[in-house]
Amino acid sequence: MTDAVRTGGCQCGAVRFRIHGKLGRPSICHCRMCQKQFGSFFSALVTAPKDGVEWTRDEPSYFQSSVNIDRGFCPKCGTPLTYRHPGGLEIAIGAFDDRSDLAPQIQVNYAARLPWVETIFEQPVHDDPDYYARQEQIISFQHPDHETDQWPAAGAW
């Protein structure tokens, strides 16, 4: 990870961030709270530099999931964005505009993982060109993976 400025945000674009400084270690967490926050098998997070996060369009709302943990999300679309703990702030890897160099380097709470997680990528691949062509016909209201001067476009909210 470089010291370059990184950007990202939620699915609808209501919450956007800019990160200055070097990111910490990307990880995935298998704990039940992370599974529930992300509605998935695990969370994928990267540590933000201390005082390096700038919220450029609105800010997350927070849910206190335990005595010393707050979990941030977009108040409009619900996208999971942050894991805030006494030692700092972690940002959801999927929320970054460019995620290509954020491959997790460690798994935490491994004992709590779902037993079939290690075999999910051994499953058959759905490879139907017509299916993907139909998906491209969908008009998306999702924020693009780059900064925009104004969002939503043409009053989508």
C-alpha positions in Angstrom: 0.0 0.0 0.0 1.3 3.4 -0.9 1.0 6.8 0.7 -1.2 8.0 -2.2 -4.6 9.5 -1.5 -7.3 6.9 -1.6 -11.1 7.5 -2.2 -14.2 5.5 -1.8 -17.7 5.5 -0.4 -21.0 3.8 -0.1 -23.2 2.2 -2.8 -25.5 5.2 -3.3 -22.8 7.9 -3.0 -24.3 9.7 -0.1 -21.1 9.0 2.0 -17.7 9.5 0.5 -14.2 9.5 2.0 -10.7 10.4 1.2 -7.8 8.8 3.0 -4.4 10.4 3.3 -1.4 8.3 4.4 -0.4 4.7 4.4 -3.1 2.1 5.0 -2.5 -0.7 7.5 -2.8 -4.4 7.0 -5.9 -5.7 5.1 -7.7 -8.5 6.8 -10.8 -10.6 6.9 -12.7 -11.3 10.1 -14.9 -14.3 10.6 -16.6 -13.2 13.9 -20.3 -13.4 14.1 -20.7 -9.6 14.5 -18.8 -9.0 11.2 -20.9 -11.6 9.5 -24.0 -9.8 10.6 -22.7 -6.3 9.8 -21.8 -7.3 6.2 -24.6 -9.8 5.7 -21.9 -12.1 4.4 -19.5 -14.9 5.3 -16.9 -12.5 6.8 -15.8 -8.9 6.7 -12.9 -7.5 4.7 -11.3 -4.5 6.3 -8.1 -2.4 6.1 -6.8 -0.2 8.9 -7.0 3.6 8.1 -4.1 5.8 9.2 -4.7 7.7 12.4 -6.2 11.1 11.6 -6.0 10.2 7.9 -9.7 9.9 7.0 -11.6 12.8 5.6 -15.3 12.4 5.0 -16.0 14.4 1.8 -19.7 13.8 1.4 -21.8 13.2 4.6 -20.5 10.7 7.3 -21.5 7.2 8.4 -24.1 6.6 11.0 -22.9 4.2 13.8 -24.3 1.2 15.6 -22.6 0.2 18.8 -22.3 -3.5 18.4 -20.4 -4.2 21.6 -19.0 -2.3 24.6 -16.1 -0.8 22.7 -17.0 -1.3 19.0 -19.0 0.9 16.7 -19.9 -0.1 13.2 -20.4 2.6 10.6 -22.8 2.5 7.7 -24.4 4.8 5.1 -27.6 6.2 6.6 -29.3 6.3 3.2 -28.4 2.9 1.6 -27.0 0.9 4.5 -23.7 0.1 3.0 -21.3 -1.2 5.7 -18.3 1.2 5.8 -16.3 1.2 9.1 -15.3 -0.8 12.1 -14.3 1.7 14.9 -12.5 0.4 18.0 -10.4 2.0 20.7 -7.2 1.4 18.7 -8.4 3.1 15.5 -10.6 2.8 12.5 -10.9 0.2 9.8 -12.6 0.8 6.5 -14.4 -1.9 4.4 -12.2 -2.9 1.5 -15.3 -3.1 -0.8 -16.0 0.6 -0.2 -12.7 1.7 -1.8 -12.9 3.0 -5.4 -9.7 1.0 -6.2 -9.5 -2.3 -4.3 -7.0 -4.0 -6.5 -4.0 -3.9 -4.1 -6.0 -4.6 -0.9 -5.8 -8.4 -0.8 -6.3 -9.6 2.8 -3.0 -10.6 4.5 -4.5 -12.1 7.6 -7.7 -13.8 8.9 -8.9 -13.0 12.3 -11.4 -15.0 14.5 -10.7 -17.9 12.3 -12.3 -20.4 14.7 -15.7 -18.7 14.1 -15.5 -19.1 10.3 -18.3 -20.9 8.6 -17.2 -24.5 7.9 -17.7 -24.3 4.1 -15.9 -20.9 3.5 -12.7 -22.6 2.5 -14.5 -24.5 -0.4 -16.7 -21.7 -1.9 -14.3 -21.0 -4.8 -14.3 -24.7 -5.7 -17.9 -24.5 -6.8 -19.0 -24.4 -10.5 -18.8 -21.1 -12.3 -22.0 -19.8 -13.8 -20.8 -18.9 -17.3 -23.8 -17.9 -19.5 -23.0 -15.0 -21.9 -26.7 -14.2 -22.2 -27.1 -13.8 -18.5 -24.2 -11.2 -18.4 -25.6 -9.4 -21.5 -29.0 -9.0 -19.7 -27.2 -7.7 -16.6 -25.6 -5.0 -18.7 -29.1 -3.8 -19.7 -29.8 -2.8 -16.0 -29.8 0.9 -15.3 -27.7 1.3 -12.2 -28.2 4.0 -9.6 -24.9 2.9 -7.9 -22.3 5.6 -7.4 -19.4 5.1 -9.9 -15.9 4.1 -8.5 -14.5 7.6 -8.8 -15.1 11.1 -7.4 -18.0 13.1 -8.7 -18.7 16.8 -8.4 -22.4 16.1 -7.8 -24.3 13.0 -6.8 -26.9 11.7 -7.3 -27.2 12.5 -10.9 -30.4 14.2 -12.0 -32.1 13.9 -8.6 -32.1 10.1 -8.2 -32.9 10.5 -4.5 
